[in-house]
Amino acid sequence: MSTTPDNPAAPENPARTDTATTTPRRAWFALTALVLPVLLASMDLSVLYLAMPAIGLDLDPTAGQALWMIDIYGFLLAGLLVTMGNVGDRIGRRKLLMIGAVVFGIGSVAAAFAPTAEMLIAARALMGIGGATLMPSTLSLIRSMFADDRDRTRAIAIWTGAFAGGSALGPLIGGVLLEFFSWGSVFLINVPVLAVLLIAIPILVPEYRSPDPGRLDPVSVVLSLAAVLPLVWAIKQAAEHLAVDAGTVAAAAVGVVSAYVFVRRQRRIETPLVDITLFHNHHFSAAVVSGALSLFALTGVLLFMAQHLQLVAGHGPLVAALWNLPALVAVAIGSVTAPALAERFGRPAVFRAALSTAAVGLAVMAMTPSDGSLTVIVLGSAILGFGLSPVMALATDLVVGSAPRERAGAASAVSETGNELGAALGIAVMGSVGAAVYRATIDLPSPLPAPVEDAAGATLPGALAAADGLPAEVAGQIAEAARTAFVQGMSVAALSGAVVLAGLAVVVPRLLRRR
């Protein structure tokens, strides 16, 4: 196996293979099949937002049910990643991938034809369980198929581009489907893709499993769920309500205590669910942290961008999604070029330059005007995407490459769990920063009825809804004040993210230079 000075190969024991050794050419063909489930899993994290108005009219969910329709998928995805990564190492990664694809497909069909809100929530939960098998399985299969470090880095860069592309394509494809079909079409589109996957995977992808996996510890499984699920729920609750109540604090406390007990147990048992000693590797730790904080900055600012495109610039969902295409192209370019840049300049230099570029992108977005002009925000998002995509690709490769091949599934699951928590934190923290600035800076005309003033002073959507039906002059003043305050909040949140990324640009390269 070839190595580079800044990415030493971890010692390996060859994982057991049930089929013939994968040739380099066959591995690249197999990669084309492995990016399909990643596209689906990332698309389904965002596509439901566009369908919610139609679902609301058809199924008439309560406010709580509407939130669970959106959140249950991400909750179970985040909570089960570590467990599913370990299961794949034990029963076979290809087998788990195919089982997960079937579960994901059944959930998609059930969601498309759900007659009630409760049935749709249950179907989305089933999709989350299936989705949790897809990312760790595909990453660990890539780790097993590509023995050469350079080829593995290129393959993971393509995988990262597919994941980022799915997140951007979700709203676009959803907008097109909803233009012509019912809301169930955003789920049914998964079925033909999964059918192709189930045919191609047995033909192209060999099976890999750990030769000596040991017993799966059920206590660790329960503790991992008790750590991740309450934490994600607490973060989302804080972001949704922009406040922390006793229930949120209690859930966060349960998550933190469970995480502490989980880590202690992993140090003691013979076959841990997560090999804690991996974090002694500076490369592994730097990769997990940089991936999580990159998604912290990205998801936090994309939350504002989606609202800006629709509520400030005044575009519909489909046109707003089209304005995301420049960022999608930038992500694709950054992901594909990352391996060559790392080989030419070394990983520490690429991380420093990429994180600095992403920080500049957020700084540009912070200069977005409140008049609805899109030049600045689209340019800034493209710079951000171009900077973060090499970070995410190389961080993922570092995580997968740092672990022994037989533990690749568990290691990749740790990385993806960190990314999920980073994304949830980004929405909560940056959303709270933007909301606080909005409330502090909005300059409403007076006098206004108390309900109108309260609604307009809380959020931009609330302000636009409250202005509807008022005299044109007053409504225009409220809308202008709300849009100005919203853009100011977005600017402060973007600058906060830029500071985080600038700090990473200093710290991560230093960690990568350590042995």
N, C-alpha and C positions, 0 to 999 in steps of 0.2 A: 504494500500500500504506500502511495506517495504521501508525503507530509510537507507542510510548509512551516517556517519558523514560528509563525504566529497562530498556528492551529495544530498543535501536536495531536497526533492520533491517540485515542485512548486504547489501552490494551484490550484485545478482543478474544473471545472464545467463539468460534464459528457457530452460529445458530443452526439448528437442525433444519434441513430443507427436505420437503417431501417430493420434490420434482428435480429435474436436472438443473445444474448450475445455470444461472441466467447469463446469457451472452450480452455484451454491451449493446448490440443492436436491438436485441429483444427487450432489454431494459428500457430503452428509449421509447419503443412501441408501447410497452406497459405503462409508461408514464402518461401517455395520452389518455389512457383509461383512468388512471388514478386522479387526474385533475377534475374529472366529472363530479365525483361526490363532494369535492371541496367547493366547487362552484355552487352546487345546490345548497350545501350547509350554510355558506355565507350569504347567499341570496335570501334564504328564508329568515335571516335575522332582520331584514329590512323591508321585505316585500309586503308584509301585512299592514304596514302603516297606510299605504295607499288604498288598501281594500277596506279599511275600517269604516268609512262613511257608508259604503254599500252594505256591509255586514250589519251595521247599526240599524239601517232601515229594514233589513230582511229579518234579522233574528231578535231585534229589540233587546240587546243585553243591558243589564244594569251597569253603572259606572265601574263597579268592582269587577264584574265579569269581563268588561271590555279591556281592563288592565291585565287580567289574567290571560286573556287570549293572546296578548302580545308578549307577556313576560314569562309564561310557563315554559316556552320553548328554550329561551336563554337560561332560565334557572336550571332546568334538568341538563342542558348541554354542559353548563359550567360544573354542576355538581357531580356528574358522572364521568368526566373526562379521565380522571386519574384511575378510577376503577376499570373503565373500559380499556385503557392502555395496558393495564396489567392483565386483564382477561385475554387480550390479543396476544400478549407474550406467551401465555400459557396454552391456549387452545389453537392458536394459529391466527396470524394477522389477516390472511386472505379470507379465512372462514368467518372471522368476526366482521370483516368488511361486508361480506355478502349477506350475513344475517342482518346487520344493521341497515343495509340497503333495502332489504325486504320489509323490515319494520318501518323504515322511513316511507317507503312506498305505500304501505297499508295506511299509515297515518295520513299521508297526503290525500288518498282517495276518501278516507273517512272525513277529513276536514272539508274537502270540496263539496261533499253532499250532506254536511252536518245540518240536521233540521232544527237544532236548538243551540243556544249559547253554551250550555253545559257539554253537549256533544262536541262542539268545536274546541272547547278547552281541553277535553280529554284527547281529541285527535292531535292537537298541538303538543300535548305532553308526550304522546307516542312518537311524534316526529322528533322531539327533543332527545328521547332515549335513543332513537336510531341515529340521530345526528352526532351524538356523543361518541359513536363508534367510528365515524368516518375520518375525522382529522388525525387522531393518533394512529389509526390503522394505516392510512395512506403515508404518513410521514415515516413510520417505522418500516414499512415496505420499501420505501425509497432508500432508507438507511441500509437495508439488507441487500437490495438489488445492485446498488452502485458502490462497488468496493473501492474505486479510486476517489480520492478526496475531491479532485477537481470536478469530476463528473457529478458527484453527489451535490456539490455546491451549486452547480448549474441546474440540476434537477430541482433542488429545493427553491432556487430562485424562480423557476417556472411555477412551482407549486404556490409560492407566495403571491406571484402575479395573478394566478387563478383565484386565490382566496380574496385578494383585494379587488379583483375585477368582478367577482360575484357580488361583493358588497355594493359596488357602484352600479352594476347591471340590474340588481334587484328592483330598484325603483323604476328604471327605464323599461324593463320587460313588463313589470307590473302595470305601468301606465299604459303601455300598448294593449295589453290583454284586457284591461278594464275599459278601454275605449270601445271595444267591440264585443266583449263577452261578459258573463256574470262574474261575481267575485270568486267563485269556486275555481275559475280557470287559473288563478295564481298558484293553486296547489296542484291541479291536474297536470300542469306543464312539467312537473317532476317525474311523472310516470314514464313517458317514453325515454327520458334520459336514463332513468334507473333500469329500464329494460335493456338498453344498450350496454349499460355497465355490467349487469348480471350475465350477459352473453360474453362480453369481452374479457372480464376478469379471469375466469377459469382458463381461457385460452392463452392470455398474455402474461399473467402474473403468477409466479410460482408461490408456493406456500412456505412460510417461515414461522418457526416458533422457538422458544427458548429450550435448550436441551435439558436443563435441570431447573424448572421454574419454581419448585417448592410449592407449599400450600398457600392458597389465597386466604389471608387473614380476614375473617368477616368483621371482627371488631374494628380493624383499620378502615374497612369499607364504610362502616356506619359513622366512624369519627370523621372521615373525609367529607361525607355528606353533611354531617352536623357542623363542620367548619365552613364549608363553601356556601351552602344554601342560605343559612341565616345572614351571613355577611352580604351576599349579593342582594338579598331581600331588603336588608337594612339600608344599603347604599341606594337602591332604587326608590325606596320609600322616602328617604331624605331628599332625593332629587325631585321626586314627584310633588311633594308637599312643601319643599323649601323650608322644612322645619324638622326638628328632632323631638319626637315624643317618647313616652316611657316604653312603648312597644318596640320602637326602633332601637333604643338603647339596649333593651333586654335582648333583642335578636342579635345585635352586634356583639354583646357580651358573650352570648352562647357560642357564637362563631369563633371569637378569639380564644375562649377557654378550650373549646373543642380542638382548635388548631394547635394549641400548646400541648394538650394531652396527646394528640395525634403525633406530633413531632417526637415527644418523649417515647412513645411506644415504638416508633420506627427505629429509634436508636437501640432498642432492647431486643426486638424479635429477630429471629433468624432470617426470615424472608420478608422484608418490609415491602409495603405498598409503594413507598417512595424511598429511594436510596438517599438519605440525608447527606451522606458523605460527598455526593456530587456537588453540593454547594461549597465544599472546600476547594473545588476547582474554580479559580478566578474567572476563567473563560465562561464556564457554565453560569455562574452567578451574574456576570456582566451581561450575558445574553438574555437571561430571564428578566432582569431588571430593565434593560434597554427596550426589550419587546413590550413589556407591560406599560412602561411610561410613554413609549411612542404611541401606543393605542390610547393611553390616557389623553394625550394632547390631540390626537386625531379625532377620536369620537366626540370629545368635548366641543371642538370647534365645528365639526360637521353638524352637530345639533343646532348651532346658530345659523350655519349656512343654509340649511334646509328651510328654516323659517324666514331668513332674509330673502331668499329667492321667491318665496310665495307671498309673504305678508308685507315685505318692504318693496321688492321689485314688482310684485303683482302678477307673477306667472302661475299657471296651473301646474299640477304635479308632473305631467309629462314634459312640458317645456323646462321646468325646473330640473328634472332629471337629465335632460339633454345638456344643460349648462354644466353638468358634472363630467361630461365627456373629456374636456381638456385635462382634468385631473386624472381620469382613468388612463388616458394615453401616457401621461407623465409617469404614473405608477408602473405601467407596463415597461416603459423604457428604463426606468430606474431598476426594476427587478431583473431584467434581462442583462443589463450591463454590470450589475453588482459583482458577479464572479470574476469577470475580466479586470475590473478595477481593483478588487482585492488581490488578485494574482500579481498585478502590476505594481501596486503601491503598498500592499499589506493591509490587513484588516484594521489595525488601529487608525491608520491614516484615513481609510474610507469611512469608518465610523465617525471620526471627528468631522470630516468634510460633509458627510451626509446629514448628521445631526445639526451642524451649523447651518446648512442649507435649509433644512426644515424649520429651524428657528427663524431664519429670514422670511420664509414663506408666511409664518404666523405673524411676524411683524408687518408684512405687507397687508395681510388681511385686517390687521388692526387699524389700517388707514382707510378702510372702506367708508365711502360717503353715505350719508343717510338719504340721498335723493333717489335711490333705486338704481344708480349706475352699477353695472356688473363688472366693468373692466378690472377694477382693483381686486375684488374678492375672488374672481375666477383666476386671475393671474396668481394671487397668493395661494389659492388652493392647489394650483398646478405645481408651484414651487414646493409646497409642503409635501405633496404626493411624491414628487421626484426625489425629495430628500429622505422621506421615511421609508420608501420601498426597499432601498438597499439595506437599511438598518434591519427591517423585519426579515428580509431574506437571509442575511448573514447571521442574524441572531438565532433564527431557527436552525440554520446549519450548524452553528456552534453548539447548540443544545443537543441536537441529534448526534453530532460527531463526538461530543465529549463523553457520551455514555457507551458502555459496551454494547455490542450489537444485540445481544440477547435481552437487553433491558431498554431497547430503543423505544418501544411502545410506551413504557412508563415515563421515560424521560420526556418524550414529546408531549405527553399528556400534562406534565408539570408546566411546560412552556405554554401550552394552550390555556391552561387554567389561569396562569399568571396574566395572559393576555385578556381573558374574560374579565378578571377582576380589575385590570387596568382600564378597560373600556367602561366598566360600570362606574369606577371612581371618576373617570374623566367627565362623564355625564353629570354625576352628582356634584363634584367640586366646581368644575367650570360653569355648570349650569347655575349653581348657587352664587358664584361670583358675579355672573352676568345679571342674575335677578336682583342681587343686592344693589348693583350700580343702577339698574333700571329704576328701582324704587326710589333711590336717593336722588336721581337727576331728572326725573320726569317733571315737566313744567306744564301742568294742566291749566286751562282757562278757568276762571271762577266768576260767579258761583256755579257749582254743579250739584245735582242731586247726590246725596250720600251714596246710594248704591252704584251710580255711574262712576263717581270718584273712586270708590273702593275697587271696582272692577278694572277701571283704567289704570289705576296705580299699581296693580298687581302684575299683570302680564300684557304683552303686546296683543295676543289673541283676545284677551279680555277687554282691552281698550277698543279694538276694532268692533267687537260685538256690542259693547256698550254705546259706541257712537252711532250705530245703525238705528235709524229712526229719529235721531235728533235733528234739529235744524242744520242745513248744509254748512253754514259757516262754523258753527260750534263743532260739528262732527269732523270737519276738516282740521280744525285746530287740535282736537283730541288725537286724531290719527297722526298728524305731523309730530306732535309732542311725543307720542308713544314710539313712533318709528325712530325719532332722534335718540330717545333714551335707550331703545333696544340696541341700536348700532353702537352707542357708547358702552353699553354693557358687553356686547360682543368684542369690542376693541380691548377692553380691560382683560376679558377672559383669554383672548388670543395672546396678549402680551404675557399673561401668566403662564400659558403654555410655552411661549417662546423662552421664558426664563428657565423652565424645567428642561427643555431640550438643550439649551445652551449649557446648563450644568452637566447634563449627560455627556455633551461633547467634550467636556474636560475630564470627567471621571472615568468613563468607559474605556477610552484608549489607554489610560494608565493601568487599568485592571487587565486589559488584554496583553500588555507587555510583560506582565508578571508570569512566572512559571509556576 
